Amino acid sequence: MTHQPTGPELRVGVVGTGQRAGLAVLAGRPGSARVVSCADPSERGRADARTLFGPDARIHDRYEDMLADDLDAVFVLTPDDLHTAPALYFLEAGVAVFVEKPLAVSLDDCDRVLAAASRTGTRLYVGHNLRHLPVLRTMRRLVDEGAIGTVRAVWCRHFVGHGGDYYFKDWHAERARTTGLLLQKGAHDLDVIHWLAGGYARTVTALGDLSVYGAGPHRRTRPQGSERVQDWFDEGVWPPSALRDLNPVIDVEDISMVLARLDNGVLTSYQQCHFTPDYWRNYTVIGDEGRLENLGDGVEGDAPSIKVWNRRRSGYRPEADLTLAPTEPAGAPHGGADQALVDEFLRFVAHGGATETSPVAAREAVATGIAATTSLRSGGTPVEVPALDPRLVDYFDRHQPGSRGPATTRRERPTGDGQ
């Protein structure tokens, strides 16, 4: 469903005009919302901002300078380890904040951002776009309708066929920048697992390895500069050992497996592999009266289907009791999920209320990814996932009550550095 804000045109800013800047382009709609301000420390980022958002958008080196542009909302689209500072800055200034997933790369930073949103009453939104992916929304609806009874287990296999190009040629390959790919890439899937299961992980154990890309001798020797994945991506390179210009530092795992017990007793499994020939996700949800799974996910433009077995016992049978083919907008990024995500954010900025995404769920995905990475790097030792302060859980479960909309924040916003 598309949510269109009504009322005065929202003034939107963008921090970081790199790989995900196209997300903010989807916010531009005359009379409803307009990108008026951008900041990026790189010359290429600033040039791209001019191309993406036109000559009327003000372009800055520093995000602190954007506050003078009278913003209602801001997209924080920086690399993961740089989310926290601008998110806190604009929350303190009363500007509604969209943070691209993952919320942060440390649990302390996640909790600081949630606490700041609660304390200041500024609206916070986290960009978990898969909650708007048609195939997953259909699976969640089937679960809610009781198609497979009570959920007892959720499994996810993520075949990251482009992993070498996407995650091992730049900063994604470094623990210092991401913590690990169970957090950076896995935050999507861990959030969906929690969403389908109706709970959050509390105990995890994991195993994994750097089994392919760590042995690659073809490392980049020059500084990366402002290069991005589209500058080097070549789908025709195969096998993974043929990749060139890998990041000089590679210390994150390229294959990982996680087991978790959720707070509602559901058991989950997550597998992530970055050197498969295919690129898609398979979710399997098992209840006490059936199971369902997706074949294809729609992210890369494929036509996914969902199969449900829930009428009788049998041996293998490819013809399920129910087969659904969710409709996805042709050619839309991430099967239309990006546009739906941006629409929901703009509606939330203008009017508040419930959203499909959840800052608490975003925090729990990061917390689970960190705990799983800790377990993985300690030989599979079980690790407990720390719970969030119940007061923050309550605040966000009630959809940020009392948070301020554009009319209020424009009147009250400080000038200068916002501190």
C-alpha positions as CSV (number, residue, x, y, z in Angstrom):
1,M,0.0,0.0,0.0
2,T,1.3,3.5,-0.9
3,H,1.1,6.1,1.8
4,Q,1.1,9.7,0.6
5,P,1.6,12.5,3.1
6,T,-0.8,15.3,2.9
7,G,-0.2,18.9,4.0
8,P,2.8,21.2,3.4
9,E,5.6,19.8,1.3
10,L,8.2,18.0,3.4
11,R,11.7,19.3,3.2
12,V,14.1,16.3,3.1
13,G,17.8,15.9,3.5
14,V,20.3,13.2,2.6
15,V,23.5,12.3,4.5
16,G,25.7,10.2,2.3
17,T,25.0,10.1,-1.5
18,G,26.7,6.8,-2.3
19,Q,25.4,3.3,-3.0
20,R,21.9,3.7,-1.5
21,A,21.3,7.3,-2.5
22,G,18.7,6.1,-5.0
23,L,16.5,5.4,-2.0
24,A,16.2,9.1,-1.3
25,V,15.4,9.8,-5.0
26,L,12.1,7.9,-4.4
27,A,11.1,10.5,-1.8
28,G,11.0,13.3,-4.4
29,R,7.4,14.2,-5.4
30,P,6.4,17.8,-6.1
31,G,3.9,19.2,-3.6
32,S,4.4,16.3,-1.1
33,A,8.1,15.9,-0.4
34,R,11.4,17.3,-1.9
35,V,15.1,16.7,-1.3
36,V,16.5,20.1,-0.5
37,S,19.8,19.4,1.2
38,C,22.6,16.8,0.9
39,A,26.0,16.2,2.5
40,D,28.8,14.0,1.5
41,P,32.6,14.4,2.3
42,S,33.7,13.1,-1.1
43,E,33.8,15.1,-4.3
44,R,32.1,12.3,-6.2
45,G,29.3,12.1,-3.6
46,R,28.6,15.8,-3.9
47,A,28.6,15.6,-7.7
48,D,26.2,12.7,-7.6
49,A,24.0,14.7,-5.3
50,R,23.7,17.4,-7.9
51,T,22.8,14.9,-10.5
52,L,20.3,13.0,-8.4
53,F,18.5,15.9,-6.7
54,G,18.9,18.8,-9.1
55,P,20.4,22.3,-9.0
56,D,18.0,23.6,-6.2
57,A,19.3,21.2,-3.6
58,R,21.9,22.6,-1.3
59,I,25.1,20.5,-1.2
60,H,27.4,20.4,1.8
61,D,30.7,18.7,2.8
62,R,29.5,18.3,6.4
63,Y,26.1,17.1,7.6
64,E,26.2,19.6,10.4
65,D,25.7,22.4,7.9
66,M,22.4,20.9,6.7
67,L,20.6,22.1,9.8
68,A,20.3,25.6,8.3
69,D,18.3,24.2,5.4
70,D,15.1,23.9,7.6
71,L,14.6,20.1,7.3
72,D,11.6,18.0,8.3
73,A,13.4,14.7,7.8
74,V,16.7,13.3,6.8
75,F,17.9,10.0,5.3
76,V,21.1,8.7,6.8
77,L,22.6,6.6,4.0
78,T,26.3,6.5,5.0
79,P,28.4,3.4,5.4
80,D,27.2,1.3,8.4
81,D,29.9,2.4,10.9
82,L,29.0,6.1,10.3
83,H,25.3,5.9,11.0
84,T,25.3,6.8,14.7
85,A,26.8,10.3,14.7
86,P,24.4,11.9,12.2
87,A,21.4,10.0,13.5
88,L,22.0,11.4,17.0
89,Y,22.7,14.8,15.7
90,F,19.5,15.2,13.8
91,L,17.4,13.5,16.5
92,E,18.7,16.0,19.0
93,A,17.8,18.8,16.5
94,G,14.3,17.6,16.2
95,V,14.6,16.4,12.6
96,A,12.9,13.0,11.8
97,V,15.5,10.4,11.0
98,F,15.5,7.5,8.5
99,V,18.6,5.2,9.2
100,E,19.5,2.7,6.6
101,K,19.8,-0.9,7.9
102,P,21.7,-2.0,9.9
103,L,20.9,0.6,12.6
104,A,24.5,0.5,13.8
105,V,27.4,-1.9,14.1
106,S,27.5,-2.0,17.9
107,L,24.7,-2.6,20.4
108,D,25.7,0.4,22.5
109,D,25.2,2.7,19.4
110,C,21.8,1.1,18.7
111,D,20.6,1.7,22.2
112,R,22.0,5.3,22.2
113,V,20.0,6.1,19.1
114,L,16.8,4.6,20.4
115,A,17.2,6.4,23.7
116,A,17.8,9.7,22.0
117,A,14.6,9.3,19.9
118,S,12.6,8.5,23.0
119,R,14.1,11.3,25.1
120,T,13.8,14.0,22.4
121,G,10.4,12.9,21.0
122,T,11.9,12.9,17.5
123,R,10.6,10.3,15.0
124,L,13.0,7.5,14.2
125,Y,12.6,5.0,11.3
126,V,14.9,2.2,10.3
127,G,15.1,1.1,6.6
128,H,14.4,-2.7,6.8
129,N,12.9,-2.8,3.3
130,L,12.3,-6.5,3.2
131,R,9.2,-6.0,5.5
132,H,7.7,-4.5,2.4
133,L,8.8,-7.2,-0.1
134,P,5.6,-8.7,-1.6
135,V,6.7,-12.3,-1.2
136,L,7.5,-11.8,2.5
137,R,4.4,-9.8,3.2
138,T,2.4,-12.7,1.6
139,M,4.2,-15.2,3.8
140,R,3.5,-13.2,6.9
141,R,-0.2,-12.9,6.0
142,L,-0.4,-16.7,5.6
143,V,1.2,-17.1,9.1
144,D,-1.2,-14.6,10.6
145,E,-4.2,-16.4,9.0
146,G,-3.1,-19.7,10.6
147,A,-2.4,-21.5,7.3
148,I,0.3,-23.6,9.0
149,G,-1.0,-23.5,12.6
150,T,1.3,-22.2,15.4
151,V,4.8,-21.4,14.1
152,R,7.4,-23.7,15.7
153,A,10.5,-23.1,13.5
154,V,11.8,-20.7,10.8
155,W,14.7,-21.5,8.6
156,C,16.5,-19.2,6.1
157,R,19.1,-20.0,3.5
158,H,20.7,-17.0,1.9
159,F,22.7,-17.7,-1.3
160,V,24.7,-14.5,-1.8
161,G,25.8,-15.1,-5.3
162,H,27.3,-11.6,-5.8
163,G,29.0,-11.7,-2.4
164,G,32.6,-11.4,-3.7
165,D,31.8,-8.2,-5.6
166,Y,29.4,-6.7,-3.1
167,Y,31.2,-7.5,0.2
168,F,34.8,-8.4,-0.4
169,K,36.1,-5.5,-2.5
170,D,35.5,-2.6,-0.1
171,W,34.9,-1.7,3.5
172,H,32.3,-4.5,4.0
173,A,35.2,-7.0,4.2
174,E,36.6,-5.4,7.4
175,R,35.5,-6.2,11.0
176,A,36.3,-2.7,12.1
177,R,33.7,-1.3,9.7
178,T,30.9,-3.9,9.9
179,T,31.5,-6.2,12.9
180,G,30.8,-9.0,10.4
181,L,28.5,-10.1,7.6
182,L,26.1,-11.8,10.0
183,L,25.3,-8.3,11.1
184,Q,25.8,-6.2,7.9
185,K,24.1,-8.6,5.5
186,G,22.3,-10.8,8.0
187,A,20.4,-7.9,9.7
188,H,17.9,-8.2,6.8
189,D,17.3,-11.9,7.3
190,L,17.5,-11.9,11.1
191,D,14.8,-9.2,11.2
192,V,12.6,-11.2,8.8
193,I,13.1,-14.4,10.8
194,H,12.0,-12.6,13.9
195,W,9.0,-11.1,12.1
196,L,7.8,-14.4,10.7
197,A,8.4,-16.1,14.0
198,G,6.8,-13.4,16.2
199,G,9.7,-13.2,18.7
200,Y,13.3,-12.2,19.2
201,A,16.4,-14.4,19.6
202,R,17.7,-14.7,23.2
203,T,20.2,-17.6,22.8
204,V,22.4,-18.1,19.8
205,T,25.2,-20.4,18.7
206,A,27.0,-20.1,15.4
207,L,29.8,-21.5,13.2
208,G,31.5,-20.0,10.2
209,D,34.7,-19.5,8.3
210,L,36.5,-17.3,5.8
211,S,36.9,-20.2,3.5
212,V,37.2,-18.7,-0.1
213,Y,38.0,-15.0,-0.2
214,G,40.6,-15.1,2.5
215,A,42.8,-17.2,0.3
216,G,42.5,-15.0,-2.7
217,P,45.9,-13.4,-3.6
218,H,44.4,-10.8,-5.9
219,R,44.2,-7.9,-3.4
220,R,43.9,-4.3,-4.3
221,T,47.0,-2.3,-3.6
222,R,45.8,1.2,-4.4
223,P,43.4,3.2,-2.1
224,Q,39.8,2.6,-2.9
225,G,38.9,6.3,-3.1
226,S,35.3,6.9,-4.2
227,E,34.8,3.7,-6.2
228,R,31.5,1.9,-5.8
229,V,30.3,-1.6,-6.6
230,Q,28.8,-0.6,-9.9
231,D,32.4,0.5,-11.0
232,W,33.7,-3.1,-10.7
233,F,30.8,-5.5,-10.8
234,D,30.9,-8.1,-13.5
235,E,28.4,-10.9,-13.3
236,G,30.4,-12.9,-15.9
237,V,33.3,-13.6,-13.6
238,W,33.3,-17.2,-12.4
239,P,34.4,-19.0,-10.2
240,P,34.9,-16.8,-7.1
241,S,38.6,-17.5,-7.2
242,A,38.8,-15.5,-10.5
243,L,37.8,-12.2,-8.8
244,R,40.4,-9.5,-8.8
245,D,41.0,-6.3,-6.8
246,L,39.8,-7.8,-3.5
247,N,40.0,-5.5,-0.4
248,P,43.5,-5.4,1.2
249,V,41.9,-6.3,4.5
250,I,39.5,-9.3,4.6
251,D,38.7,-10.5,8.1
252,V,35.0,-11.3,8.0
253,E,33.5,-14.7,7.3
254,D,32.2,-15.7,3.9
255,I,30.1,-18.6,5.2
256,S,28.1,-18.7,8.4
257,M,25.5,-20.8,10.1
258,V,23.4,-19.7,13.1
259,L,21.0,-21.5,15.5
260,A,18.8,-19.5,17.8
261,R,16.0,-20.0,20.4
262,L,13.6,-17.1,20.5
263,D,11.8,-15.6,23.5
264,N,8.6,-17.3,22.5
265,G,10.2,-20.7,22.2
266,V,10.5,-20.8,18.3
267,L,13.7,-22.3,17.0
268,T,15.4,-20.7,14.1
269,S,18.2,-21.4,11.7
270,Y,20.1,-19.0,9.4
271,Q,22.7,-19.9,6.8
272,Q,24.6,-17.3,4.7
273,C,27.1,-18.1,1.9
274,H,28.9,-15.6,-0.2
275,F,30.3,-17.8,-3.0
276,T,27.2,-19.5,-4.5
277,P,26.5,-19.2,-8.2
278,D,22.9,-18.1,-7.5
279,Y,21.6,-15.1,-5.5
280,W,18.3,-15.4,-3.6
281,R,16.8,-16.2,-0.2
282,N,14.7,-19.2,0.8
283,Y,12.6,-18.9,3.9
284,T,10.9,-22.0,5.3
285,V,8.3,-21.6,8.1
286,I,7.2,-24.7,9.9
287,G,4.1,-24.8,12.1
288,D,2.3,-27.6,13.9
289,E,-0.2,-27.9,11.0
290,G,1.9,-27.4,7.9
291,R,4.8,-25.6,6.4
292,L,5.4,-22.9,3.7
293,E,8.4,-21.7,1.8
294,N,9.3,-19.3,-1.0
295,L,11.0,-20.2,-4.3
296,G,12.6,-17.1,-5.6
297,D,12.4,-13.8,-3.7
298,G,11.8,-11.1,-6.2
299,V,14.7,-9.0,-5.1
300,E,16.7,-9.5,-8.3
301,G,13.6,-9.3,-10.6
302,D,12.7,-13.0,-10.5
303,A,9.1,-14.1,-10.3
304,P,8.8,-15.8,-6.9
305,S,6.2,-18.3,-5.7
306,I,5.1,-19.4,-2.3
307,K,4.2,-23.1,-1.6
308,V,2.1,-24.3,1.3
309,W,1.8,-27.9,2.4
310,N,-0.9,-28.2,5.0
311,R,-3.6,-30.8,4.0
312,R,-2.0,-34.2,4.4
313,R,1.1,-36.2,5.0
314,S,3.0,-37.7,2.0
315,G,6.4,-38.3,0.5
316,Y,8.0,-35.7,-1.7
317,R,5.5,-33.9,-3.8
318,P,6.4,-30.8,-5.8
319,E,2.7,-29.8,-6.2
320,A,1.9,-28.1,-2.9
321,D,-1.6,-27.8,-1.4
322,L,-1.5,-24.1,-2.1
323,T,0.8,-22.1,-4.5
324,L,0.7,-18.3,-4.6
325,A,2.6,-15.9,-6.9
326,P,2.8,-12.4,-5.3
327,T,2.5,-9.6,-7.7
328,E,5.5,-7.3,-7.9
329,P,5.9,-3.9,-9.7
330,A,7.9,-4.5,-12.9
331,G,11.4,-3.1,-12.7
332,A,10.9,-1.6,-9.3
333,P,14.0,-1.7,-6.9
334,H,13.7,-4.7,-4.6
335,G,10.4,-5.8,-5.9
336,G,8.8,-2.5,-5.0
337,A,9.9,-2.7,-1.4
338,D,12.1,0.4,-1.6
339,Q,9.3,2.6,-2.8
340,A,6.9,1.2,-0.2
341,L,9.5,1.8,2.5
342,V,10.0,5.5,1.5
343,D,6.3,6.1,1.3
344,E,5.8,4.7,4.8
345,F,8.6,6.9,6.1
346,L,7.2,10.0,4.6
347,R,3.7,9.2,6.0
348,F,5.3,8.6,9.4
349,V,7.2,11.9,9.3
350,A,4.0,13.8,8.5
351,H,1.5,12.0,10.7
352,G,3.2,9.5,13.0
353,G,1.4,6.2,13.8
354,A,2.1,2.6,13.3
355,T,4.7,1.4,10.8
356,E,5.6,-2.1,9.4
357,T,9.2,-1.5,10.4
358,S,10.3,-1.2,14.0
359,P,13.3,0.5,15.7
360,V,13.2,-2.2,18.4
361,A,13.2,-5.0,15.8
362,A,16.1,-3.3,14.0
363,R,18.0,-3.2,17.3
364,E,17.2,-6.9,17.9
365,A,18.5,-7.9,14.5
366,V,21.8,-6.1,15.2
367,A,21.9,-7.6,18.7
368,T,21.4,-11.1,17.3
369,G,24.0,-10.6,14.6
370,I,26.6,-9.4,17.2
371,A,25.8,-12.4,19.5
372,A,26.0,-14.8,16.6
373,T,29.4,-13.3,15.5
374,T,30.7,-13.6,19.0
375,S,29.6,-17.2,19.2
376,L,31.1,-18.0,15.7
377,R,34.5,-16.5,16.7
378,S,34.6,-18.5,20.0
379,G,34.0,-21.9,18.4
380,G,30.2,-22.0,18.7
381,T,29.9,-21.2,22.4
382,P,26.2,-20.3,23.1
383,V,25.8,-16.5,23.6
384,E,22.9,-14.7,25.3
385,V,21.3,-11.8,23.4
386,P,21.0,-8.7,25.8
387,A,17.4,-7.4,26.1
388,L,16.6,-3.8,25.5
389,D,15.5,-1.5,28.3
390,P,11.8,-2.3,28.8
391,R,10.9,1.4,28.9
392,L,12.3,1.8,25.3
393,V,10.5,-1.3,24.2
394,D,7.2,0.2,25.5
395,Y,7.8,3.5,23.9
396,F,8.4,2.1,20.4
397,D,5.7,-0.6,20.8
398,R,3.3,2.3,21.3
399,H,4.6,3.8,18.0
400,Q,6.6,6.7,19.5
401,P,3.6,8.4,21.3
402,G,3.9,12.2,21.5
403,S,6.7,12.4,18.9
404,R,6.7,15.7,17.0
405,G,5.7,16.3,13.4
406,P,7.1,18.9,11.0
407,A,4.9,21.8,12.1
408,T,6.2,21.5,15.7
409,T,9.8,20.8,14.9
410,R,10.2,23.7,12.5
411,R,9.0,26.1,15.1
412,E,11.2,24.6,17.9
413,R,14.3,23.7,15.9
414,P,17.6,25.3,17.2
415,T,19.9,27.1,14.8
416,G,23.6,26.7,14.5
417,D,25.0,23.3,15.4
418,G,21.8,21.9,17.0
419,Q,23.5,21.1,20.3
